[in-house]
Amino acid sequence: MIGFGTVGQGIASVLMRKDLGLTITAIADSRSGLMRDDGVDLAGVLERKRGGFVVGDVGISPMDVVKRGEYDLLVEVSPTNIQTAEPAATFIREAISRGKHVVSSNKGPIALHLKELRRAALSHGVQLRYEATVCGAIPIMHVLEEGLRGNSVKSLHGVLNGTSNFILTRMAEEGLTYDQALAEAREMGVAEADPTYDVKGIDAAIKLVILSNTIWETDLRLEDVVVTGIDQITPDAIRLSEDEDATIRLIAEAIPERGICRVTPRLIPRNHPLVVNGTLNAITLTTDLAGALTFVGKGAGSIETASAVIGDILHIKERYARGA
Amino acid sequence: MVQVSMKLEMSDTPGQLVRALKPVSDTGGNIIAVIHQREERREKKDIISVQIVVELPEGRLEELLARMRDQGVSIQRLGTQRLLHRRSLIMIGHIMHTDLTDTVDRIDKTGFAEVSELEMIMPAISEPSSARITIRATSAESMDRAVEVLREVAREKDILVIEPLGEES
C-alpha cells in the first residue's frame, strides 16, 4: 500500500477489524517504507502515524516498495496531483510492468492517463480498478461494468462534490451567504483550507472526466469540460429559485450525443432525485434499457472510501488472483 | 404554434357545434378546451354561446375565422397567446448597471421570445444582484435560441446565468 493518509488509514483500520483474507506486505508514506512479507503490523503502523511519525524506515522510499516489495496487488492511495499525476502514475506503471494488479483511489493518474494505463494493464494481463476515485462509497464502476451490462448509457448527471453540495445546502437551509457557509464547512472539516478545487467545480470536473472516459471510452481531458463554480451564488438567488419550487445545485452533466460536458450550478426542482443534502453525492445514469437510475451515498470519508478500495481488491482477489 | 381563445355564438341546432369546430382540424389546429355556458341571457333563445381554446400553426388564424363564419358561426371575442413556452432562469451579477433594458431588449427583439417576468433583489450598491428572469417563447426550439441569446449577453456583461436542469428541447 502506497500512501498512508485518510484513505490508507481507513483501509488499515478496516483490515484490523474484519478478516477479509488480505495481508498488507508493504506500506509506504511519502517519506518512508516498511516491508514485511508475512504482513505488516497495522496497529503499530497506525499508532506511529497518528503520533506524527513516519510509517517505516526513511531509508526505504515508496518507489523501493513498489519495485522490490513482495505483493500481488498494489493499493495506490497517495495524494492526488492533478497537474502531473506524479508520483502516483509512475508507481502504477511500475507495478503493472511487474505484473501486479492495481487498485487506486488517486484521481490524478486516472483522469490524465486512463487510456495508457488500461492498455498497459491489458498487455501485462493485470487488473486496474479505481472505484474510489469517484463518488466515494457509491459502487458506480461496479454498477456500470456488471449491473448495467448490455445497456448503452445515454447521459450522466451527478452531484460529484460533497463540499460544494454542503455549502449550497446550508445556504438554502439557513439563508447563509456563501462566505458564511464556507466558513462553517471549514470548521466542520468539510472544506479544506484552500477550497478552490471544490468550490470552483474542478474536482467535480475531474470526476466527470473519469466517469465519461470509463463509460464511453473517450479520451476527454479536464480542459474539455465547461466549468463554473459555486462561489458567486448568492442567498438571494437561492430564495428566488425557491419561488419556483426549485433550488440551486452544482451539477456535472455529460450527454455525448449532444456534445454536452459541463459542471455548472443549475436550477433544479426541490423534489428532483439529485437534490441530496450535505456532503452526500448522487449520480443519475440514463440508459437505453434500464431507463434512469439514481445512486446516492457518501462521497468522501476515510472508511467510506476504504469501502470502495476494498471492494475493488476483493473483486480482483476473487476473480483473478493466482490460485483463486 | 399560436394559442387562440375565442367566444363563439351559433344557432342551437343539432350538429351545429361539430360543424363549427371542424375548421379547426382542417386548418391543422388542435382543440385544447371547449367551455359551453348555458346560463346565457334567454333573450336569444335559439342561440348558444361557446368558448373555445385552440392551438394553431402560425399564419392560419384568418383562414380559420373565415371557415368558421362560412359555417354560420359568429365570433364574439378573440384573444391570442403566441408564447406558449415558459422557462425561468437565475442571473447573478451587476444586472442593473450593465444596462438591464438592453438585456431584456436583446431577447424581446428576437421576435420569437419575450421576457415576461423579472424579479430582482439588490442587496447593496457594490454587491452583485440576483434576479429570476422568465422567458416566454413560441416553441421549444425558439426557447433554446432565446436562452443562447441570454447566455451571450451574460458573457459580455459578466453575469452568471443559472439554467434549469433538463428543460432543453
Chai-1 contact restraints between the chains, C-beta under 6 A:
chainA,res_idxA,chainB,res_idxB,connection_type,confidence,min_distance_angstrom,max_distance_angstrom,comment,restraint_id
A,Q232,B,I92,contact,1.0,0.0,6.0,A-B,restraint_1
A,Q232,B,L160,contact,1.0,0.0,6.0,A-B,restraint_2
A,T234,B,I92,contact,1.0,0.0,6.0,A-B,restraint_3
A,T234,B,S130,contact,1.0,0.0,6.0,A-B,restraint_4
A,D236,B,I121,contact,1.0,0.0,6.0,A-B,restraint_5
A,D236,B,S130,contact,1.0,0.0,6.0,A-B,restraint_6
A,A237,B,I90,contact,1.0,0.0,6.0,A-B,restraint_7
A,A237,B,I92,contact,1.0,0.0,6.0,A-B,restraint_8
A,A237,B,S130,contact,1.0,0.0,6.0,A-B,restraint_9
A,L240,B,I90,contact,1.0,0.0,6.0,A-B,restraint_10
A,L240,B,S130,contact,1.0,0.0,6.0,A-B,restraint_11
A,L240,B,R132,contact,1.0,0.0,6.0,A-B,restraint_12
A,S241,B,I90,contact,1.0,0.0,6.0,A-B,restraint_13
A,E244,B,S88,contact,1.0,0.0,6.0,A-B,restraint_14
A,I251,B,L165,contact,1.0,0.0,6.0,A-B,restraint_15
A,P265,B,I162,contact,1.0,0.0,6.0,A-B,restraint_16
A,R266,B,L165,contact,1.0,0.0,6.0,A-B,restraint_17
A,L267,B,I90,contact,1.0,0.0,6.0,A-B,restraint_18
A,L267,B,I162,contact,1.0,0.0,6.0,A-B,restraint_19
A,L267,B,P164,contact,1.0,0.0,6.0,A-B,restraint_20
A,I268,B,L165,contact,1.0,0.0,6.0,A-B,restraint_21
